[in-house]
Amino acid sequence: MEERIGKIVSLLDEKKAESIQVFDMRNKDYFVEEVIIASTMGDRHGYALLDYLLEKLKPLNETFLHIEKSDDWIVVDLGDILIHLMSSEYRSRYNIEEFLQDISAKIE
């Protein structure tokens, strides 16, 4: 799992995703084991990040179960890993980091 997370973070970093954060949700009351959140520099950047992830991860046998896309927020479901690619505005508005930290705090 750590190797997969490291690869995803590295790919996002290569293509200039910003403020990349990883949340370990194992042993928490959440539906995936890991959540990755990254800020995009706009809608075209978000779509380019998604295309790059698809291009690089599919040959590594990653299965993309579902992809939800909008100009401000892209969610990629890999089954046990969830990736959020968000514009800075949406990231600030929805503050998923606080939500995930709250879940972690309740369990610990």
Phi and psi restraints in degrees (range 20) as a CNS / XPLOR table:
assign (resid 1 and name C) (resid 2 and name N)
       (resid 2 and name CA) (resid 2 and name C) 1.0 -61.3 20.0 2
assign (resid 2 and name N) (resid 2 and name CA)
       (resid 2 and name C) (resid 3 and name N) 1.0 -37.6 20.0 2
assign (resid 2 and name C) (resid 3 and name N)
       (resid 3 and name CA) (resid 3 and name C) 1.0 -65.6 20.0 2
assign (resid 3 and name N) (resid 3 and name CA)
       (resid 3 and name C) (resid 4 and name N) 1.0 -41.8 20.0 2
assign (resid 3 and name C) (resid 4 and name N)
       (resid 4 and name CA) (resid 4 and name C) 1.0 -63.8 20.0 2
assign (resid 4 and name N) (resid 4 and name CA)
       (resid 4 and name C) (resid 5 and name N) 1.0 -44.8 20.0 2
assign (resid 4 and name C) (resid 5 and name N)
       (resid 5 and name CA) (resid 5 and name C) 1.0 -62.0 20.0 2
assign (resid 5 and name N) (resid 5 and name CA)
       (resid 5 and name C) (resid 6 and name N) 1.0 -45.7 20.0 2
assign (resid 5 and name C) (resid 6 and name N)
       (resid 6 and name CA) (resid 6 and name C) 1.0 -58.8 20.0 2
assign (resid 6 and name N) (resid 6 and name CA)
       (resid 6 and name C) (resid 7 and name N) 1.0 -40.0 20.0 2
assign (resid 6 and name C) (resid 7 and name N)
       (resid 7 and name CA) (resid 7 and name C) 1.0 -65.2 20.0 2
assign (resid 7 and name N) (resid 7 and name CA)
       (resid 7 and name C) (resid 8 and name N) 1.0 -45.3 20.0 2
assign (resid 7 and name C) (resid 8 and name N)
       (resid 8 and name CA) (resid 8 and name C) 1.0 -62.9 20.0 2
assign (resid 8 and name N) (resid 8 and name CA)
       (resid 8 and name C) (resid 9 and name N) 1.0 -46.6 20.0 2
assign (resid 8 and name C) (resid 9 and name N)
       (resid 9 and name CA) (resid 9 and name C) 1.0 -61.0 20.0 2
assign (resid 9 and name N) (resid 9 and name CA)
       (resid 9 and name C) (resid 10 and name N) 1.0 -42.6 20.0 2
assign (resid 9 and name C) (resid 10 and name N)
       (resid 10 and name CA) (resid 10 and name C) 1.0 -61.7 20.0 2
assign (resid 10 and name N) (resid 10 and name CA)
       (resid 10 and name C) (resid 11 and name N) 1.0 -44.0 20.0 2
assign (resid 10 and name C) (resid 11 and name N)
       (resid 11 and name CA) (resid 11 and name C) 1.0 -62.8 20.0 2
assign (resid 11 and name N) (resid 11 and name CA)
       (resid 11 and name C) (resid 12 and name N) 1.0 -43.0 20.0 2
assign (resid 11 and name C) (resid 12 and name N)
       (resid 12 and name CA) (resid 12 and name C) 1.0 -63.7 20.0 2
assign (resid 12 and name N) (resid 12 and name CA)
       (resid 12 and name C) (resid 13 and name N) 1.0 -41.4 20.0 2
assign (resid 12 and name C) (resid 13 and name N)
       (resid 13 and name CA) (resid 13 and name C) 1.0 -65.3 20.0 2
assign (resid 13 and name N) (resid 13 and name CA)
       (resid 13 and name C) (resid 14 and name N) 1.0 -40.0 20.0 2
assign (resid 13 and name C) (resid 14 and name N)
       (resid 14 and name CA) (resid 14 and name C) 1.0 -57.0 20.0 2
assign (resid 14 and name N) (resid 14 and name CA)
       (resid 14 and name C) (resid 15 and name N) 1.0 -35.6 20.0 2
assign (resid 14 and name C) (resid 15 and name N)
       (resid 15 and name CA) (resid 15 and name C) 1.0 -100.8 20.0 2
assign (resid 15 and name N) (resid 15 and name CA)
       (resid 15 and name C) (resid 16 and name N) 1.0 21.9 20.0 2
assign (resid 15 and name C) (resid 16 and name N)
       (resid 16 and name CA) (resid 16 and name C) 1.0 69.9 20.0 2
assign (resid 16 and name N) (resid 16 and name CA)
       (resid 16 and name C) (resid 17 and name N) 1.0 27.4 20.0 2
assign (resid 16 and name C) (resid 17 and name N)
       (resid 17 and name CA) (resid 17 and name C) 1.0 -64.3 20.0 2
assign (resid 17 and name N) (resid 17 and name CA)
       (resid 17 and name C) (resid 18 and name N) 1.0 148.7 20.0 2
assign (resid 17 and name C) (resid 18 and name N)
       (resid 18 and name CA) (resid 18 and name C) 1.0 -112.6 20.0 2
assign (resid 18 and name N) (resid 18 and name CA)
       (resid 18 and name C) (resid 19 and name N) 1.0 155.6 20.0 2
assign (resid 18 and name C) (resid 19 and name N)
       (resid 19 and name CA) (resid 19 and name C) 1.0 48.0 20.0 2
assign (resid 19 and name N) (resid 19 and name CA)
       (resid 19 and name C) (resid 20 and name N) 1.0 53.2 20.0 2
assign (resid 19 and name C) (resid 20 and name N)
       (resid 20 and name CA) (resid 20 and name C) 1.0 -75.1 20.0 2
assign (resid 20 and name N) (resid 20 and name CA)
       (resid 20 and name C) (resid 21 and name N) 1.0 127.0 20.0 2
assign (resid 20 and name C) (resid 21 and name N)
       (resid 21 and name CA) (resid 21 and name C) 1.0 -128.7 20.0 2
assign (resid 21 and name N) (resid 21 and name CA)
       (resid 21 and name C) (resid 22 and name N) 1.0 145.1 20.0 2
assign (resid 21 and name C) (resid 22 and name N)
       (resid 22 and name CA) (resid 22 and name C) 1.0 -121.0 20.0 2
assign (resid 22 and name N) (resid 22 and name CA)
       (resid 22 and name C) (resid 23 and name N) 1.0 133.5 20.0 2
assign (resid 22 and name C) (resid 23 and name N)
       (resid 23 and name CA) (resid 23 and name C) 1.0 -119.7 20.0 2
assign (resid 23 and name N) (resid 23 and name CA)
       (resid 23 and name C) (resid 24 and name N) 1.0 121.8 20.0 2
assign (resid 23 and name C) (resid 24 and name N)
       (resid 24 and name CA) (resid 24 and name C) 1.0 -84.2 20.0 2
assign (resid 24 and name N) (resid 24 and name CA)
       (resid 24 and name C) (resid 25 and name N) 1.0 111.5 20.0 2
assign (resid 24 and name C) (resid 25 and name N)
       (resid 25 and name CA) (resid 25 and name C) 1.0 -107.0 20.0 2
assign (resid 25 and name N) (resid 25 and name CA)
       (resid 25 and name C) (resid 26 and name N) 1.0 10.1 20.0 2
assign (resid 25 and name C) (resid 26 and name N)
       (resid 26 and name CA) (resid 26 and name C) 1.0 -62.5 20.0 2
assign (resid 26 and name N) (resid 26 and name CA)
       (resid 26 and name C) (resid 27 and name N) 1.0 143.5 20.0 2
assign (resid 26 and name C) (resid 27 and name N)
       (resid 27 and name CA) (resid 27 and name C) 1.0 62.7 20.0 2
assign (resid 27 and name N) (resid 27 and name CA)
       (resid 27 and name C) (resid 28 and name N) 1.0 21.8 20.0 2
assign (resid 27 and name C) (resid 28 and name N)
       (resid 28 and name CA) (resid 28 and name C) 1.0 -115.8 20.0 2
assign (resid 28 and name N) (resid 28 and name CA)
       (resid 28 and name C) (resid 29 and name N) 1.0 165.1 20.0 2
assign (resid 28 and name C) (resid 29 and name N)
       (resid 29 and name CA) (resid 29 and name C) 1.0 -85.0 20.0 2
assign (resid 29 and name N) (resid 29 and name CA)
       (resid 29 and name C) (resid 30 and name N) 1.0 70.0 20.0 2
assign (resid 29 and name C) (resid 30 and name N)
       (resid 30 and name CA) (resid 30 and name C) 1.0 -142.4 20.0 2
assign (resid 30 and name N) (resid 30 and name CA)
       (resid 30 and name C) (resid 31 and name N) 1.0 159.0 20.0 2
assign (resid 30 and name C) (resid 31 and name N)
       (resid 31 and name CA) (resid 31 and name C) 1.0 -87.7 20.0 2
assign (resid 31 and name N) (resid 31 and name CA)
       (resid 31 and name C) (resid 32 and name N) 1.0 -6.6 20.0 2
assign (resid 31 and name C) (resid 32 and name N)
       (resid 32 and name CA) (resid 32 and name C) 1.0 -129.3 20.0 2
assign (resid 32 and name N) (resid 32 and name CA)
       (resid 32 and name C) (resid 33 and name N) 1.0 164.9 20.0 2
assign (resid 32 and name C) (resid 33 and name N)
       (resid 33 and name CA) (resid 33 and name C) 1.0 -85.8 20.0 2
assign (resid 33 and name N) (resid 33 and name CA)
       (resid 33 and name C) (resid 34 and name N) 1.0 -32.5 20.0 2
assign (resid 33 and name C) (resid 34 and name N)
       (resid 34 and name CA) (resid 34 and name C) 1.0 -137.9 20.0 2
assign (resid 34 and name N) (resid 34 and name CA)
       (resid 34 and name C) (resid 35 and name N) 1.0 145.1 20.0 2
assign (resid 34 and name C) (resid 35 and name N)
       (resid 35 and name CA) (resid 35 and name C) 1.0 -127.4 20.0 2
assign (resid 35 and name N) (resid 35 and name CA)
       (resid 35 and name C) (resid 36 and name N) 1.0 131.1 20.0 2
assign (resid 35 and name C) (resid 36 and name N)
       (resid 36 and name CA) (resid 36 and name C) 1.0 -116.7 20.0 2
assign (resid 36 and name N) (resid 36 and name CA)
       (resid 36 and name C) (resid 37 and name N) 1.0 130.6 20.0 2
assign (resid 36 and name C) (resid 37 and name N)
       (resid 37 and name CA) (resid 37 and name C) 1.0 -123.1 20.0 2
assign (resid 37 and name N) (resid 37 and name CA)
       (resid 37 and name C) (resid 38 and name N) 1.0 133.9 20.0 2
assign (resid 37 and name C) (resid 38 and name N)
       (resid 38 and name CA) (resid 38 and name C) 1.0 -141.2 20.0 2
assign (resid 38 and name N) (resid 38 and name CA)
       (resid 38 and name C) (resid 39 and name N) 1.0 144.5 20.0 2
assign (resid 38 and name C) (resid 39 and name N)
       (resid 39 and name CA) (resid 39 and name C) 1.0 -90.0 20.0 2
assign (resid 39 and name N) (resid 39 and name CA)
       (resid 39 and name C) (resid 40 and name N) 1.0 143.8 20.0 2
assign (resid 39 and name C) (resid 40 and name N)
       (resid 40 and name CA) (resid 40 and name C) 1.0 -106.2 20.0 2
assign (resid 40 and name N) (resid 40 and name CA)
       (resid 40 and name C) (resid 41 and name N) 1.0 163.9 20.0 2
assign (resid 40 and name C) (resid 41 and name N)
       (resid 41 and name CA) (resid 41 and name C) 1.0 -96.3 20.0 2
assign (resid 41 and name N) (resid 41 and name CA)
       (resid 41 and name C) (resid 42 and name N) 1.0 18.3 20.0 2
assign (resid 41 and name C) (resid 42 and name N)
       (resid 42 and name CA) (resid 42 and name C) 1.0 140.0 20.0 2
assign (resid 42 and name N) (resid 42 and name CA)
       (resid 42 and name C) (resid 43 and name N) 1.0 174.3 20.0 2
assign (resid 42 and name C) (resid 43 and name N)
       (resid 43 and name CA) (resid 43 and name C) 1.0 -63.1 20.0 2
assign (resid 43 and name N) (resid 43 and name CA)
       (resid 43 and name C) (resid 44 and name N) 1.0 -42.0 20.0 2
assign (resid 43 and name C) (resid 44 and name N)
       (resid 44 and name CA) (resid 44 and name C) 1.0 -64.5 20.0 2
assign (resid 44 and name N) (resid 44 and name CA)
       (resid 44 and name C) (resid 45 and name N) 1.0 -37.5 20.0 2
assign (resid 44 and name C) (resid 45 and name N)
       (resid 45 and name CA) (resid 45 and name C) 1.0 -65.2 20.0 2
assign (resid 45 and name N) (resid 45 and name CA)
       (resid 45 and name C) (resid 46 and name N) 1.0 -42.3 20.0 2
assign (resid 45 and name C) (resid 46 and name N)
       (resid 46 and name CA) (resid 46 and name C) 1.0 -59.3 20.0 2
assign (resid 46 and name N) (resid 46 and name CA)
       (resid 46 and name C) (resid 47 and name N) 1.0 -45.8 20.0 2
assign (resid 46 and name C) (resid 47 and name N)
       (resid 47 and name CA) (resid 47 and name C) 1.0 -66.0 20.0 2
assign (resid 47 and name N) (resid 47 and name CA)
       (resid 47 and name C) (resid 48 and name N) 1.0 -36.6 20.0 2
assign (resid 47 and name C) (resid 48 and name N)
       (resid 48 and name CA) (resid 48 and name C) 1.0 -65.8 20.0 2
assign (resid 48 and name N) (resid 48 and name CA)
       (resid 48 and name C) (resid 49 and name N) 1.0 -40.0 20.0 2
assign (resid 48 and name C) (resid 49 and name N)
       (resid 49 and name CA) (resid 49 and name C) 1.0 -61.5 20.0 2
assign (resid 49 and name N) (resid 49 and name CA)
       (resid 49 and name C) (resid 50 and name N) 1.0 -44.6 20.0 2
assign (resid 49 and name C) (resid 50 and name N)
       (resid 50 and name CA) (resid 50 and name C) 1.0 -60.8 20.0 2
assign (resid 50 and name N) (resid 50 and name CA)
       (resid 50 and name C) (resid 51 and name N) 1.0 -48.0 20.0 2
assign (resid 50 and name C) (resid 51 and name N)
       (resid 51 and name CA) (resid 51 and name C) 1.0 -58.6 20.0 2
assign (resid 51 and name N) (resid 51 and name CA)
       (resid 51 and name C) (resid 52 and name N) 1.0 -40.6 20.0 2
assign (resid 51 and name C) (resid 52 and name N)
       (resid 52 and name CA) (resid 52 and name C) 1.0 -66.2 20.0 2
assign (resid 52 and name N) (resid 52 and name CA)
       (resid 52 and name C) (resid 53 and name N) 1.0 -42.5 20.0 2
assign (resid 52 and name C) (resid 53 and name N)
       (resid 53 and name CA) (resid 53 and name C) 1.0 -60.8 20.0 2
assign (resid 53 and name N) (resid 53 and name CA)
       (resid 53 and name C) (resid 54 and name N) 1.0 -45.1 20.0 2
assign (resid 53 and name C) (resid 54 and name N)
       (resid 54 and name CA) (resid 54 and name C) 1.0 -60.6 20.0 2
assign (resid 54 and name N) (resid 54 and name CA)
       (resid 54 and name C) (resid 55 and name N) 1.0 -45.7 20.0 2
assign (resid 54 and name C) (resid 55 and name N)
       (resid 55 and name CA) (resid 55 and name C) 1.0 -62.4 20.0 2
assign (resid 55 and name N) (resid 55 and name CA)
       (resid 55 and name C) (resid 56 and name N) 1.0 -40.4 20.0 2
assign (resid 55 and name C) (resid 56 and name N)
       (resid 56 and name CA) (resid 56 and name C) 1.0 -90.1 20.0 2
assign (resid 56 and name N) (resid 56 and name CA)
       (resid 56 and name C) (resid 57 and name N) 1.0 -29.0 20.0 2
assign (resid 56 and name C) (resid 57 and name N)
       (resid 57 and name CA) (resid 57 and name C) 1.0 -92.1 20.0 2
assign (resid 57 and name N) (resid 57 and name CA)
       (resid 57 and name C) (resid 58 and name N) 1.0 -30.6 20.0 2
assign (resid 57 and name C) (resid 58 and name N)
       (resid 58 and name CA) (resid 58 and name C) 1.0 -59.0 20.0 2
assign (resid 58 and name N) (resid 58 and name CA)
       (resid 58 and name C) (resid 59 and name N) 1.0 -42.9 20.0 2
assign (resid 58 and name C) (resid 59 and name N)
       (resid 59 and name CA) (resid 59 and name C) 1.0 -63.9 20.0 2
assign (resid 59 and name N) (resid 59 and name CA)
       (resid 59 and name C) (resid 60 and name N) 1.0 -17.6 20.0 2
assign (resid 59 and name C) (resid 60 and name N)
       (resid 60 and name CA) (resid 60 and name C) 1.0 -92.0 20.0 2
assign (resid 60 and name N) (resid 60 and name CA)
       (resid 60 and name C) (resid 61 and name N) 1.0 13.4 20.0 2
assign (resid 60 and name C) (resid 61 and name N)
       (resid 61 and name CA) (resid 61 and name C) 1.0 68.5 20.0 2
assign (resid 61 and name N) (resid 61 and name CA)
       (resid 61 and name C) (resid 62 and name N) 1.0 23.9 20.0 2
assign (resid 61 and name C) (resid 62 and name N)
       (resid 62 and name CA) (resid 62 and name C) 1.0 -74.1 20.0 2
assign (resid 62 and name N) (resid 62 and name CA)
       (resid 62 and name C) (resid 63 and name N) 1.0 136.9 20.0 2
assign (resid 62 and name C) (resid 63 and name N)
       (resid 63 and name CA) (resid 63 and name C) 1.0 -103.8 20.0 2
assign (resid 63 and name N) (resid 63 and name CA)
       (resid 63 and name C) (resid 64 and name N) 1.0 120.5 20.0 2
assign (resid 63 and name C) (resid 64 and name N)
       (resid 64 and name CA) (resid 64 and name C) 1.0 -91.0 20.0 2
assign (resid 64 and name N) (resid 64 and name CA)
       (resid 64 and name C) (resid 65 and name N) 1.0 100.7 20.0 2
assign (resid 64 and name C) (resid 65 and name N)
       (resid 65 and name CA) (resid 65 and name C) 1.0 -73.2 20.0 2
assign (resid 65 and name N) (resid 65 and name CA)
       (resid 65 and name C) (resid 66 and name N) 1.0 -38.0 20.0 2
assign (resid 65 and name C) (resid 66 and name N)
       (resid 66 and name CA) (resid 66 and name C) 1.0 -159.7 20.0 2
assign (resid 66 and name N) (resid 66 and name CA)
       (resid 66 and name C) (resid 67 and name N) 1.0 144.8 20.0 2
assign (resid 66 and name C) (resid 67 and name N)
       (resid 67 and name CA) (resid 67 and name C) 1.0 -131.5 20.0 2
assign (resid 67 and name N) (resid 67 and name CA)
       (resid 67 and name C) (resid 68 and name N) 1.0 124.4 20.0 2
assign (resid 67 and name C) (resid 68 and name N)
       (resid 68 and name CA) (resid 68 and name C) 1.0 -110.5 20.0 2
assign (resid 68 and name N) (resid 68 and name CA)
       (resid 68 and name C) (resid 69 and name N) 1.0 125.5 20.0 2
assign (resid 68 and name C) (resid 69 and name N)
       (resid 69 and name CA) (resid 69 and name C) 1.0 -124.7 20.0 2
assign (resid 69 and name N) (resid 69 and name CA)
       (resid 69 and name C) (resid 70 and name N) 1.0 138.6 20.0 2
assign (resid 69 and name C) (resid 70 and name N)
       (resid 70 and name CA) (resid 70 and name C) 1.0 -145.5 20.0 2
assign (resid 70 and name N) (resid 70 and name CA)
       (resid 70 and name C) (resid 71 and name N) 1.0 173.8 20.0 2
assign (resid 70 and name C) (resid 71 and name N)
       (resid 71 and name CA) (resid 71 and name C) 1.0 -65.0 20.0 2
assign (resid 71 and name N) (resid 71 and name CA)
       (resid 71 and name C) (resid 72 and name N) 1.0 -27.0 20.0 2
assign (resid 71 and name C) (resid 72 and name N)
       (resid 72 and name CA) (resid 72 and name C) 1.0 -105.7 20.0 2
assign (resid 72 and name N) (resid 72 and name CA)
       (resid 72 and name C) (resid 73 and name N) 1.0 -13.7 20.0 2
assign (resid 72 and name C) (resid 73 and name N)
       (resid 73 and name CA) (resid 73 and name C) 1.0 -154.6 20.0 2
assign (resid 73 and name N) (resid 73 and name CA)
       (resid 73 and name C) (resid 74 and name N) 1.0 125.0 20.0 2
assign (resid 73 and name C) (resid 74 and name N)
       (resid 74 and name CA) (resid 74 and name C) 1.0 -121.2 20.0 2
assign (resid 74 and name N) (resid 74 and name CA)
       (resid 74 and name C) (resid 75 and name N) 1.0 130.2 20.0 2
assign (resid 74 and name C) (resid 75 and name N)
       (resid 75 and name CA) (resid 75 and name C) 1.0 -117.7 20.0 2
assign (resid 75 and name N) (resid 75 and name CA)
       (resid 75 and name C) (resid 76 and name N) 1.0 127.6 20.0 2
assign (resid 75 and name C) (resid 76 and name N)
       (resid 76 and name CA) (resid 76 and name C) 1.0 -115.9 20.0 2
assign (resid 76 and name N) (resid 76 and name CA)
       (resid 76 and name C) (resid 77 and name N) 1.0 122.1 20.0 2
assign (resid 76 and name C) (resid 77 and name N)
       (resid 77 and name CA) (resid 77 and name C) 1.0 -104.9 20.0 2
assign (resid 77 and name N) (resid 77 and name CA)
       (resid 77 and name C) (resid 78 and name N) 1.0 113.4 20.0 2
assign (resid 77 and name C) (resid 78 and name N)
       (resid 78 and name CA) (resid 78 and name C) 1.0 -100.9 20.0 2
assign (resid 78 and name N) (resid 78 and name CA)
       (resid 78 and name C) (resid 79 and name N) 1.0 11.9 20.0 2
assign (resid 78 and name C) (resid 79 and name N)
       (resid 79 and name CA) (resid 79 and name C) 1.0 95.5 20.0 2
assign (resid 79 and name N) (resid 79 and name CA)
       (resid 79 and name C) (resid 80 and name N) 1.0 -65.6 20.0 2
assign (resid 79 and name C) (resid 80 and name N)
       (resid 80 and name CA) (resid 80 and name C) 1.0 -107.2 20.0 2
assign (resid 80 and name N) (resid 80 and name CA)
       (resid 80 and name C) (resid 81 and name N) 1.0 -4.8 20.0 2
assign (resid 80 and name C) (resid 81 and name N)
       (resid 81 and name CA) (resid 81 and name C) 1.0 -129.8 20.0 2
assign (resid 81 and name N) (resid 81 and name CA)
       (resid 81 and name C) (resid 82 and name N) 1.0 134.4 20.0 2
assign (resid 81 and name C) (resid 82 and name N)
       (resid 82 and name CA) (resid 82 and name C) 1.0 -116.1 20.0 2
assign (resid 82 and name N) (resid 82 and name CA)
       (resid 82 and name C) (resid 83 and name N) 1.0 129.2 20.0 2
assign (resid 82 and name C) (resid 83 and name N)
       (resid 83 and name CA) (resid 83 and name C) 1.0 -115.1 20.0 2
assign (resid 83 and name N) (resid 83 and name CA)
       (resid 83 and name C) (resid 84 and name N) 1.0 125.1 20.0 2
assign (resid 83 and name C) (resid 84 and name N)
       (resid 84 and name CA) (resid 84 and name C) 1.0 -109.2 20.0 2
assign (resid 84 and name N) (resid 84 and name CA)
       (resid 84 and name C) (resid 85 and name N) 1.0 121.6 20.0 2
assign (resid 84 and name C) (resid 85 and name N)
       (resid 85 and name CA) (resid 85 and name C) 1.0 -112.1 20.0 2
assign (resid 85 and name N) (resid 85 and name CA)
       (resid 85 and name C) (resid 86 and name N) 1.0 112.1 20.0 2
assign (resid 85 and name C) (resid 86 and name N)
       (resid 86 and name CA) (resid 86 and name C) 1.0 -129.8 20.0 2
assign (resid 86 and name N) (resid 86 and name CA)
       (resid 86 and name C) (resid 87 and name N) 1.0 146.0 20.0 2
assign (resid 86 and name C) (resid 87 and name N)
       (resid 87 and name CA) (resid 87 and name C) 1.0 -65.8 20.0 2
assign (resid 87 and name N) (resid 87 and name CA)
       (resid 87 and name C) (resid 88 and name N) 1.0 156.5 20.0 2
assign (resid 87 and name C) (resid 88 and name N)
       (resid 88 and name CA) (resid 88 and name C) 1.0 -58.8 20.0 2
assign (resid 88 and name N) (resid 88 and name CA)
       (resid 88 and name C) (resid 89 and name N) 1.0 -38.7 20.0 2
assign (resid 88 and name C) (resid 89 and name N)
       (resid 89 and name CA) (resid 89 and name C) 1.0 -63.2 20.0 2
assign (resid 89 and name N) (resid 89 and name CA)
       (resid 89 and name C) (resid 90 and name N) 1.0 -46.6 20.0 2
assign (resid 89 and name C) (resid 90 and name N)
       (resid 90 and name CA) (resid 90 and name C) 1.0 -67.7 20.0 2
assign (resid 90 and name N) (resid 90 and name CA)
       (resid 90 and name C) (resid 91 and name N) 1.0 -38.1 20.0 2
assign (resid 90 and name C) (resid 91 and name N)
       (resid 91 and name CA) (resid 91 and name C) 1.0 -62.0 20.0 2
assign (resid 91 and name N) (resid 91 and name CA)
       (resid 91 and name C) (resid 92 and name N) 1.0 -41.9 20.0 2
assign (resid 91 and name C) (resid 92 and name N)
       (resid 92 and name CA) (resid 92 and name C) 1.0 -66.9 20.0 2
assign (resid 92 and name N) (resid 92 and name CA)
       (resid 92 and name C) (resid 93 and name N) 1.0 -42.2 20.0 2
assign (resid 92 and name C) (resid 93 and name N)
       (resid 93 and name CA) (resid 93 and name C) 1.0 -64.7 20.0 2
assign (resid 93 and name N) (resid 93 and name CA)
       (resid 93 and name C) (resid 94 and name N) 1.0 -45.6 20.0 2
assign (resid 93 and name C) (resid 94 and name N)
       (resid 94 and name CA) (resid 94 and name C) 1.0 -92.7 20.0 2
assign (resid 94 and name N) (resid 94 and name CA)
       (resid 94 and name C) (resid 95 and name N) 1.0 -20.2 20.0 2
assign (resid 94 and name C) (resid 95 and name N)
       (resid 95 and name CA) (resid 95 and name C) 1.0 43.3 20.0 2
assign (resid 95 and name N) (resid 95 and name CA)
       (resid 95 and name C) (resid 96 and name N) 1.0 54.8 20.0 2
assign (resid 95 and name C) (resid 96 and name N)
       (resid 96 and name CA) (resid 96 and name C) 1.0 -60.7 20.0 2
assign (resid 96 and name N) (resid 96 and name CA)
       (resid 96 and name C) (resid 97 and name N) 1.0 -31.7 20.0 2
assign (resid 96 and name C) (resid 97 and name N)
       (resid 97 and name CA) (resid 97 and name C) 1.0 -56.4 20.0 2
assign (resid 97 and name N) (resid 97 and name CA)
       (resid 97 and name C) (resid 98 and name N) 1.0 -44.1 20.0 2
assign (resid 97 and name C) (resid 98 and name N)
       (resid 98 and name CA) (resid 98 and name C) 1.0 -64.3 20.0 2
assign (resid 98 and name N) (resid 98 and name CA)
       (resid 98 and name C) (resid 99 and name N) 1.0 -42.0 20.0 2
assign (resid 98 and name C) (resid 99 and name N)
       (resid 99 and name CA) (resid 99 and name C) 1.0 -58.9 20.0 2
assign (resid 99 and name N) (resid 99 and name CA)
       (resid 99 and name C) (resid 100 and name N) 1.0 -47.3 20.0 2
assign (resid 99 and name C) (resid 100 and name N)
       (resid 100 and name CA) (resid 100 and name C) 1.0 -66.7 20.0 2
assign (resid 100 and name N) (resid 100 and name CA)
       (resid 100 and name C) (resid 101 and name N) 1.0 -37.5 20.0 2
assign (resid 100 and name C) (resid 101 and name N)
       (resid 101 and name CA) (resid 101 and name C) 1.0 -66.9 20.0 2
assign (resid 101 and name N) (resid 101 and name CA)
       (resid 101 and name C) (resid 102 and name N) 1.0 -36.9 20.0 2
assign (resid 101 and name C) (resid 102 and name N)
       (resid 102 and name CA) (resid 102 and name C) 1.0 -62.4 20.0 2
assign (resid 102 and name N) (resid 102 and name CA)
       (resid 102 and name C) (resid 103 and name N) 1.0 -42.4 20.0 2
assign (resid 102 and name C) (resid 103 and name N)
       (resid 103 and name CA) (resid 103 and name C) 1.0 -61.8 20.0 2
assign (resid 103 and name N) (resid 103 and name CA)
       (resid 103 and name C) (resid 104 and name N) 1.0 -44.6 20.0 2
assign (resid 103 and name C) (resid 104 and name N)
       (resid 104 and name CA) (resid 104 and name C) 1.0 -62.3 20.0 2
assign (resid 104 and name N) (resid 104 and name CA)
       (resid 104 and name C) (resid 105 and name N) 1.0 -40.9 20.0 2
assign (resid 104 and name C) (resid 105 and name N)
       (resid 105 and name CA) (resid 105 and name C) 1.0 -66.9 20.0 2
assign (resid 105 and name N) (resid 105 and name CA)
       (resid 105 and name C) (resid 106 and name N) 1.0 -35.8 20.0 2
assign (resid 105 and name C) (resid 106 and name N)
       (resid 106 and name CA) (resid 106 and name C) 1.0 -66.7 20.0 2
assign (resid 106 and name N) (resid 106 and name CA)
       (resid 106 and name C) (resid 107 and name N) 1.0 -31.3 20.0 2
assign (resid 106 and name C) (resid 107 and name N)
       (resid 107 and name CA) (resid 107 and name C) 1.0 -81.6 20.0 2
assign (resid 107 and name N) (resid 107 and name CA)
       (resid 107 and name C) (resid 108 and name N) 1.0 -34.7 20.0 2
